[in-house]
Amino acid sequence: LAAFCCGIAQAATLKDTLSTFGFFGTWAVDCSQPASLTNNYRSAYVSQTGDPVFSESLGSNSEPNIYVILRARQEDKDLILLRVKINGEVEQELTIRKEDNRLRTITNRDLDRRRKYVVRNGAVLSTGGNTPWLTRCDAPPPAPQSSH
C-alpha cells in the first residue's frame, strides 16, 4: 500500500512540475502549417493511463515518436531536465529551454548507448544543424492540403 501511495504522489509531482514549467500543449515550428520534415509538431499531454507523454510528428509520411516522461526536474524558470523513454525502447535525458512562448531542445543524451549525445549545446551532432524553436500553438495542426 505504501508503494502505491508514493507512486501516485510521485506522478502528481511529475505532472505538477511539467505543468508549472508550461510544457503541456501543442508546439510546432510553424503552427499555421501541417507537420512535415521541416515542421516538427510536439503534443505534450497526460495519457489515458495517467502518464505524462509527448509525441513528435514529422508529417503523415512518418510514424510519430512517443516519449513517456519518467522524471522531470525544473532547473530554473526557463530550463527543465527530462528523463524519457522513447517508443517504449530507449531512455534519453533531455534538457529543454523555454523562452517566451517557445521551447527548444538543448541537449539529448541516449542513456542506453554509452550515454552518447544526440544533441549538444542546441546542435544535432549528426547534421551540425541547430534544433528548432517550437512555438506554442493555440489550435490543432491544420490538415495537409491535397493537391489537385
Buried (B, 14 or more C-beta within 10 A) or exposed (E): EEEEEEEEEEBEEBBEBBEEBBBBBBBBBBBEBBBBEEBBBBBBBBEEEEBBBBBBBBBEEEEBBBBBBBEBEBEEEEBBBBBBBBEEEEBBBBBBBBEEBBBBBBBBBBBEEEEEBBBEEBBBEEEEEEBBBBBBBEEEBEEEEEEE
